[in-house]
């Protein structure tokens, strides 16, 4: 018979393992010595030790699921319980029990972690739903659409909740996206209709613009083109391709008209510049008539100059007030000379002025005599009163004498 601390072999070749509950039969050995029998079953025990060690390492260092870990533990425990190895089987059971506790603790940790992840996912999905429902009312079609697509990608990256909660949140999320898509589709359908109306309106504006391009009614047509431009802006935008084509035609028609008008105006401006030069020469000649020495000759010369002036065409608008003002100044001077001459040679006016002056002179002389008499008699009060009256009459006399001088008197 052969034995070691954990097992023995009896005379019949039966192998036993020692346990706390007593010896347990491991198996029988007939092919060799008892030592070889013990060595064989000890190697089986060492194999179990290695497997338990490997399982402990996997549980601690990998994400082995609790289910798979428990299955592996159960498999090893069955081998230990079958007593087909010689060694400290109780120690292996203790290690397996420790693994069970570790797996259970890991299971609880994962359960708590999963609950946290689920809560976080729920909050995230609720936030996505809230934002999607707000975006559903937005009119920022491009940015809101892009954001909704990004929200979908974010949703796909989140863990699923329980079916009921997940379905309810997804229904709200999907409904918000559908509502936005429906509003956007309606908006662009309306926009397409508006652009079609704009295209039709601009077709008419282009047709009129092209019909006016050959007009020579420069003022009226230019004004009408300004009105057409106002109508163009008010019509709104057509589809991009149509808008560009219509605008090129519209602008091209205007360019034809304004180019032709520009050529005509350039010729007219050159002519008006020459006219201005001629009128400035005539104005200078008229100014040499001043001051008036011979009214009759000056008047005749001015009439001749004015006839030549009227024969000259238009001058540039900005120069017109200046050059015409020079002629008007000469004309006013001649008129004032005529009025002065008329007053000087009018017999009736001269007689009236002479008579009034004589009357005022006589009144002044009389008052002076009366003043002298009053002072001589010592009546100074009367003298002072008469002196004030004299001042008024003298002023009237001075004015009358000035008027009389205008008649050459």
C-alpha beads as a LAMMPS data file, in Angstrom:
LAMMPS data file: protein, C-alpha beads

409 atoms
408 bonds

1 atom types
1 bond types

-500.0 500.0 xlo xhi
-500.0 500.0 ylo yhi
-500.0 500.0 zlo zhi

Masses

1 110.0

Atoms # bond

1 1 1 0.000 0.000 0.000
2 1 1 1.223 3.565 -0.800
3 1 1 0.032 6.938 0.609
4 1 1 0.713 10.714 0.863
5 1 1 -0.894 13.492 2.965
6 1 1 -3.937 13.744 0.596
7 1 1 -4.451 10.184 -0.573
8 1 1 -3.491 6.488 -0.602
9 1 1 -3.671 3.304 -2.661
10 1 1 -4.739 0.044 -0.993
11 1 1 -3.759 -3.532 -1.840
12 1 1 -6.536 -3.855 -4.416
13 1 1 -5.354 -0.786 -6.379
14 1 1 -8.185 1.413 -5.169
15 1 1 -7.124 5.094 -4.856
16 1 1 -8.549 7.276 -2.059
17 1 1 -8.447 11.021 -1.367
18 1 1 -8.650 12.368 2.152
19 1 1 -11.338 15.026 2.848
20 1 1 -12.892 16.609 5.916
21 1 1 -15.764 14.162 5.513
22 1 1 -13.395 11.195 5.376
23 1 1 -11.740 9.249 2.573
24 1 1 -13.415 9.268 -0.791
25 1 1 -12.737 6.798 -3.596
26 1 1 -10.955 8.479 -6.494
27 1 1 -10.583 5.465 -8.778
28 1 1 -8.636 2.239 -9.254
29 1 1 -5.160 1.606 -10.655
30 1 1 -4.069 -1.792 -12.008
31 1 1 -1.430 -1.005 -14.579
32 1 1 1.507 0.085 -12.446
33 1 1 2.890 0.827 -9.027
34 1 1 0.886 2.593 -6.307
35 1 1 3.280 5.548 -6.522
36 1 1 2.436 5.969 -10.202
37 1 1 -1.248 5.808 -9.346
38 1 1 -0.944 8.610 -6.797
39 1 1 1.231 10.653 -9.152
40 1 1 -1.390 10.352 -11.900
41 1 1 -4.262 11.592 -9.736
42 1 1 -2.066 14.300 -8.195
43 1 1 -1.401 15.585 -11.721
44 1 1 -5.162 15.698 -12.278
45 1 1 -5.426 17.816 -9.127
46 1 1 -2.699 20.151 -10.363
47 1 1 -4.642 20.488 -13.607
48 1 1 -7.693 21.538 -11.601
49 1 1 -5.539 24.064 -9.703
50 1 1 -4.364 25.563 -12.981
51 1 1 -7.923 25.780 -14.332
52 1 1 -9.172 27.464 -11.159
53 1 1 -6.266 29.936 -11.321
54 1 1 -7.016 30.756 -14.950
55 1 1 -10.699 31.309 -14.156
56 1 1 -9.805 33.620 -11.255
57 1 1 -7.632 35.661 -13.609
58 1 1 -10.369 35.882 -16.249
59 1 1 -12.925 37.026 -13.696
60 1 1 -10.599 39.747 -12.392
61 1 1 -9.077 41.023 -15.636
62 1 1 -11.696 40.545 -18.370
63 1 1 -15.321 41.474 -18.956
64 1 1 -16.403 37.837 -18.658
65 1 1 -20.155 37.842 -18.126
66 1 1 -21.552 36.638 -14.804
67 1 1 -23.447 33.905 -16.600
68 1 1 -20.355 32.510 -18.338
69 1 1 -18.292 32.839 -15.162
70 1 1 -20.874 30.919 -13.118
71 1 1 -21.045 28.229 -15.747
72 1 1 -17.262 27.787 -15.619
73 1 1 -17.349 27.689 -11.796
74 1 1 -20.075 25.036 -11.847
75 1 1 -18.054 22.952 -14.324
76 1 1 -14.933 23.041 -12.126
77 1 1 -16.934 22.420 -8.950
78 1 1 -18.446 19.294 -10.528
79 1 1 -14.952 17.994 -11.268
80 1 1 -13.846 18.705 -7.702
81 1 1 -16.979 17.087 -6.246
82 1 1 -16.453 13.951 -8.348
83 1 1 -13.202 13.304 -6.365
84 1 1 -11.199 12.202 -9.408
85 1 1 -8.032 13.918 -8.169
86 1 1 -5.759 13.682 -5.153
87 1 1 -5.012 16.948 -3.388
88 1 1 -6.539 19.658 -1.173
89 1 1 -10.001 19.567 -2.725
90 1 1 -11.419 21.650 0.140
91 1 1 -9.018 24.461 -0.766
92 1 1 -10.256 24.355 -4.354
93 1 1 -13.853 24.510 -3.141
94 1 1 -12.969 27.522 -0.987
95 1 1 -11.393 29.269 -3.993
96 1 1 -14.431 28.454 -6.106
97 1 1 -16.706 29.818 -3.361
98 1 1 -14.612 32.989 -3.372
99 1 1 -15.072 33.234 -7.129
100 1 1 -18.814 32.873 -6.717
101 1 1 -18.792 35.818 -4.273
102 1 1 -16.639 37.851 -6.653
103 1 1 -18.940 37.106 -9.592
104 1 1 -22.000 38.015 -7.529
105 1 1 -20.377 41.277 -6.449
106 1 1 -19.446 41.971 -10.068
107 1 1 -23.003 41.151 -11.084
108 1 1 -24.360 43.675 -8.549
109 1 1 -21.851 46.303 -9.699
110 1 1 -22.838 45.790 -13.294
111 1 1 -26.481 45.879 -12.324
112 1 1 -25.993 49.232 -10.573
113 1 1 -23.865 50.484 -13.455
114 1 1 -26.450 49.373 -15.969
115 1 1 -29.161 51.111 -13.952
116 1 1 -27.083 54.311 -13.985
117 1 1 -26.472 53.954 -17.702
118 1 1 -30.171 53.370 -18.247
119 1 1 -31.059 56.468 -16.225
120 1 1 -28.472 58.490 -18.127
121 1 1 -29.773 57.125 -21.429
122 1 1 -33.330 57.962 -20.395
123 1 1 -32.349 61.542 -19.516
124 1 1 -30.384 61.864 -22.757
125 1 1 -33.289 60.585 -24.849
126 1 1 -35.748 62.825 -23.021
127 1 1 -33.438 65.791 -23.760
128 1 1 -33.246 64.721 -27.418
129 1 1 -37.044 64.515 -27.589
130 1 1 -37.444 67.951 -26.007
131 1 1 -34.957 69.529 -28.411
132 1 1 -36.543 67.774 -31.395
133 1 1 -39.989 69.051 -30.403
134 1 1 -38.610 72.596 -30.156
135 1 1 -36.867 72.270 -33.521
136 1 1 -40.138 71.042 -35.035
137 1 1 -41.461 74.626 -34.700
138 1 1 -38.362 76.275 -36.190
139 1 1 -38.302 78.130 -39.511
140 1 1 -34.530 77.764 -39.811
141 1 1 -34.987 74.975 -42.298
142 1 1 -31.369 74.167 -43.070
143 1 1 -29.830 74.444 -39.606
144 1 1 -32.818 72.795 -37.884
145 1 1 -32.818 69.957 -40.426
146 1 1 -29.104 69.355 -39.945
147 1 1 -29.530 69.398 -36.172
148 1 1 -32.382 66.869 -36.314
149 1 1 -30.233 64.522 -38.388
150 1 1 -27.462 64.856 -35.803
151 1 1 -29.965 64.058 -33.042
152 1 1 -30.880 60.820 -34.835
153 1 1 -27.221 59.770 -34.896
154 1 1 -26.941 60.584 -31.203
155 1 1 -30.093 58.558 -30.463
156 1 1 -28.687 55.525 -32.274
157 1 1 -25.584 55.656 -30.092
158 1 1 -27.556 55.500 -26.843
159 1 1 -28.499 52.211 -25.057
160 1 1 -32.050 50.961 -25.350
161 1 1 -34.423 51.368 -22.428
162 1 1 -37.224 49.032 -21.530
163 1 1 -39.435 48.525 -24.564
164 1 1 -42.358 50.638 -23.340
165 1 1 -40.264 53.651 -22.355
166 1 1 -38.083 53.427 -25.439
167 1 1 -41.073 53.143 -27.772
168 1 1 -42.867 56.090 -26.159
169 1 1 -39.840 58.368 -26.402
170 1 1 -39.085 57.241 -29.950
171 1 1 -42.684 57.922 -30.957
172 1 1 -42.430 61.526 -29.710
173 1 1 -39.001 61.948 -31.301
174 1 1 -40.177 60.560 -34.640
175 1 1 -43.371 62.626 -34.529
176 1 1 -41.350 65.830 -34.018
177 1 1 -39.154 65.000 -37.007
178 1 1 -42.198 64.237 -39.137
179 1 1 -43.898 67.474 -38.104
180 1 1 -40.796 69.470 -39.041
181 1 1 -40.479 67.668 -42.381
182 1 1 -44.152 68.331 -43.126
183 1 1 -43.833 72.062 -42.334
184 1 1 -40.628 72.338 -44.342
185 1 1 -42.198 70.575 -47.310
186 1 1 -45.219 72.905 -47.163
187 1 1 -42.928 75.938 -46.900
188 1 1 -40.857 75.037 -49.922
189 1 1 -43.961 74.103 -51.886
190 1 1 -45.310 77.585 -51.137
191 1 1 -41.925 79.084 -51.971
192 1 1 -41.871 77.245 -55.290
193 1 1 -45.321 78.637 -56.080
194 1 1 -44.161 82.152 -55.192
195 1 1 -41.064 81.774 -57.334
196 1 1 -43.162 80.604 -60.240
197 1 1 -45.354 83.689 -59.858
198 1 1 -42.221 85.819 -59.677
199 1 1 -40.923 84.182 -62.849
200 1 1 -44.140 84.966 -64.726
201 1 1 -44.144 88.565 -63.493
202 1 1 -40.502 89.041 -64.478
203 1 1 -41.107 87.508 -67.896
204 1 1 -43.546 90.360 -68.510
205 1 1 -41.108 92.949 -67.186
206 1 1 -38.356 91.578 -69.428
207 1 1 -40.665 91.638 -72.451
208 1 1 -41.477 95.319 -71.853
209 1 1 -37.842 96.174 -71.144
210 1 1 -36.771 94.575 -74.417
211 1 1 -39.538 96.387 -76.326
212 1 1 -38.291 99.740 -74.923
213 1 1 -34.611 99.166 -75.689
214 1 1 -34.856 100.916 -79.076
215 1 1 -36.853 103.947 -77.840
216 1 1 -35.567 107.490 -78.394
217 1 1 -37.929 109.033 -75.865
218 1 1 -35.006 109.467 -73.534
219 1 1 -36.753 111.025 -70.551
220 1 1 -39.975 109.022 -70.611
221 1 1 -38.274 105.706 -71.302
222 1 1 -35.624 106.246 -68.612
223 1 1 -38.404 106.977 -66.132
224 1 1 -40.246 103.836 -67.225
225 1 1 -37.094 101.759 -66.774
226 1 1 -36.840 103.059 -63.201
227 1 1 -40.445 101.963 -62.613
228 1 1 -39.695 98.552 -64.112
229 1 1 -36.720 98.183 -61.763
230 1 1 -38.966 98.958 -58.784
231 1 1 -41.468 96.363 -60.020
232 1 1 -38.620 93.872 -60.509
233 1 1 -37.502 94.193 -56.893
234 1 1 -41.082 93.919 -55.653
235 1 1 -41.736 90.741 -57.673
236 1 1 -39.454 88.586 -55.507
237 1 1 -36.994 85.961 -56.699
238 1 1 -37.729 83.298 -59.278
239 1 1 -35.984 79.910 -59.444
240 1 1 -32.213 80.415 -59.543
241 1 1 -31.675 79.359 -63.168
242 1 1 -34.642 81.395 -64.393
243 1 1 -33.675 84.365 -62.198
244 1 1 -30.183 84.604 -63.675
245 1 1 -31.410 84.297 -67.264
246 1 1 -34.222 86.831 -66.793
247 1 1 -31.942 89.308 -65.084
248 1 1 -29.362 89.100 -67.878
249 1 1 -32.078 89.806 -70.443
250 1 1 -33.596 92.626 -68.351
251 1 1 -30.255 94.275 -67.727
252 1 1 -29.170 93.770 -71.314
253 1 1 -32.260 95.601 -72.638
254 1 1 -31.552 98.541 -70.329
255 1 1 -27.901 98.613 -71.365
256 1 1 -28.878 98.913 -75.040
257 1 1 -31.183 101.867 -74.320
258 1 1 -28.853 103.726 -71.958
259 1 1 -25.854 103.200 -74.256
260 1 1 -27.775 104.812 -77.127
261 1 1 -28.968 107.620 -74.861
262 1 1 -25.428 108.137 -73.613
263 1 1 -24.156 108.668 -77.164
264 1 1 -26.891 111.200 -77.901
265 1 1 -26.329 113.013 -74.614
266 1 1 -22.589 113.112 -75.247
267 1 1 -23.205 114.883 -78.573
268 1 1 -25.717 117.225 -76.929
269 1 1 -23.297 118.017 -74.095
270 1 1 -20.597 118.916 -76.601
271 1 1 -23.036 121.207 -78.421
272 1 1 -24.222 122.811 -75.189
273 1 1 -20.628 123.424 -74.120
274 1 1 -20.091 125.398 -77.341
275 1 1 -23.349 127.261 -76.748
276 1 1 -22.174 128.187 -73.258
277 1 1 -18.944 129.591 -74.646
278 1 1 -20.930 131.745 -77.125
279 1 1 -23.328 133.038 -74.455
280 1 1 -20.456 133.892 -72.127
281 1 1 -18.954 135.998 -74.922
282 1 1 -22.331 137.747 -75.471
283 1 1 -22.695 138.370 -71.715
284 1 1 -19.217 139.902 -71.603
285 1 1 -20.097 142.157 -74.550
286 1 1 -23.327 143.239 -72.802
287 1 1 -21.447 144.003 -69.570
288 1 1 -19.237 146.427 -71.475
289 1 1 -22.361 148.604 -72.025
290 1 1 -22.164 149.573 -68.343
291 1 1 -22.091 152.115 -66.879
292 1 1 -24.720 153.596 -69.226
293 1 1 -23.609 156.810 -70.868
294 1 1 -25.847 156.895 -73.920
295 1 1 -29.107 155.191 -72.904
296 1 1 -30.564 155.039 -76.390
297 1 1 -27.443 153.533 -77.956
298 1 1 -27.019 151.115 -75.038
299 1 1 -30.608 149.948 -75.334
300 1 1 -30.237 149.334 -79.082
301 1 1 -26.991 147.455 -78.600
302 1 1 -28.531 145.280 -75.861
303 1 1 -31.519 144.401 -78.089
304 1 1 -29.159 143.266 -80.819
305 1 1 -27.150 141.202 -78.351
306 1 1 -30.345 139.670 -76.932
307 1 1 -31.486 138.578 -80.406
308 1 1 -28.190 136.830 -80.926
309 1 1 -28.546 135.319 -77.419
310 1 1 -31.976 133.837 -78.179
311 1 1 -30.617 132.295 -81.395
312 1 1 -28.083 130.273 -79.410
313 1 1 -29.271 126.842 -78.230
314 1 1 -29.328 125.377 -74.740
315 1 1 -26.384 125.425 -72.382
316 1 1 -25.576 122.865 -69.629
317 1 1 -28.185 123.053 -66.882
318 1 1 -25.734 123.714 -64.065
319 1 1 -24.242 126.726 -65.932
320 1 1 -27.587 128.250 -66.965
321 1 1 -28.306 130.376 -63.825
322 1 1 -24.824 131.890 -63.834
323 1 1 -24.662 132.968 -67.475
324 1 1 -28.293 134.119 -67.659
325 1 1 -27.773 136.071 -64.421
326 1 1 -25.066 138.138 -66.101
327 1 1 -27.432 139.238 -68.897
328 1 1 -30.237 139.942 -66.423
329 1 1 -27.910 142.175 -64.402
330 1 1 -27.201 144.304 -67.504
331 1 1 -30.895 144.421 -68.360
332 1 1 -31.845 145.657 -64.866
333 1 1 -29.185 148.353 -65.059
334 1 1 -30.674 149.596 -68.351
335 1 1 -34.169 149.585 -66.842
336 1 1 -33.011 151.610 -63.840
337 1 1 -31.346 154.099 -66.183
338 1 1 -34.593 154.427 -68.147
339 1 1 -36.603 155.013 -64.972
340 1 1 -34.158 157.618 -63.744
341 1 1 -34.235 159.403 -67.104
342 1 1 -38.016 159.375 -67.135
343 1 1 -38.237 160.905 -63.674
344 1 1 -35.722 163.546 -64.649
345 1 1 -37.540 164.619 -67.822
346 1 1 -41.197 164.277 -66.708
347 1 1 -42.623 167.913 -66.720
348 1 1 -45.563 167.162 -64.417
349 1 1 -43.452 165.450 -61.836
350 1 1 -40.891 168.282 -62.018
351 1 1 -43.612 170.892 -61.485
352 1 1 -45.026 169.062 -58.503
353 1 1 -41.600 168.656 -56.950
354 1 1 -40.753 172.337 -57.533
355 1 1 -44.055 173.536 -56.044
356 1 1 -43.774 171.397 -52.961
357 1 1 -40.191 172.531 -52.383
358 1 1 -41.242 176.212 -52.653
359 1 1 -44.070 175.739 -50.175
360 1 1 -41.833 173.982 -47.676
361 1 1 -39.114 176.652 -48.052
362 1 1 -41.656 179.434 -47.399
363 1 1 -42.963 177.619 -44.304
364 1 1 -39.421 177.181 -42.971
365 1 1 -38.592 180.887 -43.525
366 1 1 -41.808 181.943 -41.803
367 1 1 -41.111 179.748 -38.773
368 1 1 -37.615 181.169 -38.415
369 1 1 -39.013 184.733 -38.423
370 1 1 -41.610 183.788 -35.792
371 1 1 -38.952 182.215 -33.599
372 1 1 -36.757 185.309 -33.781
373 1 1 -39.759 187.537 -32.881
374 1 1 -40.742 185.343 -29.909
375 1 1 -37.246 185.335 -28.472
376 1 1 -36.908 189.097 -28.968
377 1 1 -40.084 189.590 -26.919
378 1 1 -38.821 187.201 -24.238
379 1 1 -41.387 184.487 -25.000
380 1 1 -38.960 181.583 -24.908
381 1 1 -41.680 178.941 -24.402
382 1 1 -43.298 179.898 -27.721
383 1 1 -39.883 180.088 -29.358
384 1 1 -39.045 176.505 -28.213
385 1 1 -42.378 175.189 -29.487
386 1 1 -41.875 176.836 -32.879
387 1 1 -38.305 175.445 -33.008
388 1 1 -39.606 171.843 -32.728
389 1 1 -42.086 172.516 -35.535
390 1 1 -39.213 173.938 -37.593
391 1 1 -37.242 170.721 -37.222
392 1 1 -40.096 168.703 -38.835
393 1 1 -40.576 171.161 -41.681
394 1 1 -36.835 171.343 -42.349
395 1 1 -36.664 167.516 -42.652
396 1 1 -39.466 167.541 -45.202
397 1 1 -37.714 170.345 -47.096
398 1 1 -34.428 168.410 -47.197
399 1 1 -36.208 165.353 -48.590
400 1 1 -38.000 167.422 -51.226
401 1 1 -34.756 169.056 -52.299
402 1 1 -33.144 165.650 -52.721
403 1 1 -35.990 164.496 -54.930
404 1 1 -35.728 167.681 -56.998
405 1 1 -32.057 167.006 -57.661
406 1 1 -33.023 163.765 -59.443
407 1 1 -34.680 165.907 -62.100
408 1 1 -31.436 167.775 -62.560
409 1 1 -32.922 170.843 -60.803

Bonds

1 1 1 2
2 1 2 3
3 1 3 4
4 1 4 5
5 1 5 6
6 1 6 7
7 1 7 8
8 1 8 9
9 1 9 10
10 1 10 11
11 1 11 12
12 1 12 13
13 1 13 14
14 1 14 15
15 1 15 16
16 1 16 17
17 1 17 18
18 1 18 19
19 1 19 20
20 1 20 21
21 1 21 22
22 1 22 23
23 1 23 24
24 1 24 25
25 1 25 26
26 1 26 27
27 1 27 28
28 1 28 29
29 1 29 30
30 1 30 31
31 1 31 32
32 1 32 33
33 1 33 34
34 1 34 35
35 1 35 36
36 1 36 37
37 1 37 38
38 1 38 39
39 1 39 40
40 1 40 41
41 1 41 42
42 1 42 43
43 1 43 44
44 1 44 45
45 1 45 46
46 1 46 47
47 1 47 48
48 1 48 49
49 1 49 50
50 1 50 51
51 1 51 52
52 1 52 53
53 1 53 54
54 1 54 55
55 1 55 56
56 1 56 57
57 1 57 58
58 1 58 59
59 1 59 60
60 1 60 61
61 1 61 62
62 1 62 63
63 1 63 64
64 1 64 65
65 1 65 66
66 1 66 67
67 1 67 68
68 1 68 69
69 1 69 70
70 1 70 71
71 1 71 72
72 1 72 73
73 1 73 74
74 1 74 75
75 1 75 76
76 1 76 77
77 1 77 78
78 1 78 79
79 1 79 80
80 1 80 81
81 1 81 82
82 1 82 83
83 1 83 84
84 1 84 85
85 1 85 86
86 1 86 87
87 1 87 88
88 1 88 89
89 1 89 90
90 1 90 91
91 1 91 92
92 1 92 93
93 1 93 94
94 1 94 95
95 1 95 96
96 1 96 97
97 1 97 98
98 1 98 99
99 1 99 100
100 1 100 101
101 1 101 102
102 1 102 103
103 1 103 104
104 1 104 105
105 1 105 106
106 1 106 107
107 1 107 108
108 1 108 109
109 1 109 110
110 1 110 111
111 1 111 112
112 1 112 113
113 1 113 114
114 1 114 115
115 1 115 116
116 1 116 117
117 1 117 118
118 1 118 119
119 1 119 120
120 1 120 121
121 1 121 122
122 1 122 123
123 1 123 124
124 1 124 125
125 1 125 126
126 1 126 127
127 1 127 128
128 1 128 129
129 1 129 130
130 1 130 131
131 1 131 132
132 1 132 133
133 1 133 134
134 1 134 135
135 1 135 136
136 1 136 137
137 1 137 138
138 1 138 139
139 1 139 140
140 1 140 141
141 1 141 142
142 1 142 143
143 1 143 144
144 1 144 145
145 1 145 146
146 1 146 147
147 1 147 148
148 1 148 149
149 1 149 150
150 1 150 151
151 1 151 152
152 1 152 153
153 1 153 154
154 1 154 155
155 1 155 156
156 1 156 157
157 1 157 158
158 1 158 159
159 1 159 160
160 1 160 161
161 1 161 162
162 1 162 163
163 1 163 164
164 1 164 165
165 1 165 166
166 1 166 167
167 1 167 168
168 1 168 169
169 1 169 170
170 1 170 171
171 1 171 172
172 1 172 173
173 1 173 174
174 1 174 175
175 1 175 176
176 1 176 177
177 1 177 178
178 1 178 179
179 1 179 180
180 1 180 181
181 1 181 182
182 1 182 183
183 1 183 184
184 1 184 185
185 1 185 186
186 1 186 187
187 1 187 188
188 1 188 189
189 1 189 190
190 1 190 191
191 1 191 192
192 1 192 193
193 1 193 194
194 1 194 195
195 1 195 196
196 1 196 197
197 1 197 198
198 1 198 199
199 1 199 200
200 1 200 201
201 1 201 202
202 1 202 203
203 1 203 204
204 1 204 205
205 1 205 206
206 1 206 207
207 1 207 208
208 1 208 209
209 1 209 210
210 1 210 211
211 1 211 212
212 1 212 213
213 1 213 214
214 1 214 215
215 1 215 216
216 1 216 217
217 1 217 218
218 1 218 219
219 1 219 220
220 1 220 221
221 1 221 222
222 1 222 223
223 1 223 224
224 1 224 225
225 1 225 226
226 1 226 227
227 1 227 228
228 1 228 229
229 1 229 230
230 1 230 231
231 1 231 232
232 1 232 233
233 1 233 234
234 1 234 235
235 1 235 236
236 1 236 237
237 1 237 238
238 1 238 239
239 1 239 240
240 1 240 241
241 1 241 242
242 1 242 243
243 1 243 244
244 1 244 245
245 1 245 246
246 1 246 247
247 1 247 248
248 1 248 249
249 1 249 250
250 1 250 251
251 1 251 252
252 1 252 253
253 1 253 254
254 1 254 255
255 1 255 256
256 1 256 257
257 1 257 258
258 1 258 259
259 1 259 260
260 1 260 261
261 1 261 262
262 1 262 263
263 1 263 264
264 1 264 265
265 1 265 266
266 1 266 267
267 1 267 268
268 1 268 269
269 1 269 270
270 1 270 271
271 1 271 272
272 1 272 273
273 1 273 274
274 1 274 275
275 1 275 276
276 1 276 277
277 1 277 278
278 1 278 279
279 1 279 280
280 1 280 281
281 1 281 282
282 1 282 283
283 1 283 284
284 1 284 285
285 1 285 286
286 1 286 287
287 1 287 288
288 1 288 289
289 1 289 290
290 1 290 291
291 1 291 292
292 1 292 293
293 1 293 294
294 1 294 295
295 1 295 296
296 1 296 297
297 1 297 298
298 1 298 299
299 1 299 300
300 1 300 301
301 1 301 302
302 1 302 303
303 1 303 304
304 1 304 305
305 1 305 306
306 1 306 307
307 1 307 308
308 1 308 309
309 1 309 310
310 1 310 311
311 1 311 312
312 1 312 313
313 1 313 314
314 1 314 315
315 1 315 316
316 1 316 317
317 1 317 318
318 1 318 319
319 1 319 320
320 1 320 321
321 1 321 322
322 1 322 323
323 1 323 324
324 1 324 325
325 1 325 326
326 1 326 327
327 1 327 328
328 1 328 329
329 1 329 330
330 1 330 331
331 1 331 332
332 1 332 333
333 1 333 334
334 1 334 335
335 1 335 336
336 1 336 337
337 1 337 338
338 1 338 339
339 1 339 340
340 1 340 341
341 1 341 342
342 1 342 343
343 1 343 344
344 1 344 345
345 1 345 346
346 1 346 347
347 1 347 348
348 1 348 349
349 1 349 350
350 1 350 351
351 1 351 352
352 1 352 353
353 1 353 354
354 1 354 355
355 1 355 356
356 1 356 357
357 1 357 358
358 1 358 359
359 1 359 360
360 1 360 361
361 1 361 362
362 1 362 363
363 1 363 364
364 1 364 365
365 1 365 366
366 1 366 367
367 1 367 368
368 1 368 369
369 1 369 370
370 1 370 371
371 1 371 372
372 1 372 373
373 1 373 374
374 1 374 375
375 1 375 376
376 1 376 377
377 1 377 378
378 1 378 379
379 1 379 380
380 1 380 381
381 1 381 382
382 1 382 383
383 1 383 384
384 1 384 385
385 1 385 386
386 1 386 387
387 1 387 388
388 1 388 389
389 1 389 390
390 1 390 391
391 1 391 392
392 1 392 393
393 1 393 394
394 1 394 395
395 1 395 396
396 1 396 397
397 1 397 398
398 1 398 399
399 1 399 400
400 1 400 401
401 1 401 402
402 1 402 403
403 1 403 404
404 1 404 405
405 1 405 406
406 1 406 407
407 1 407 408
408 1 408 409
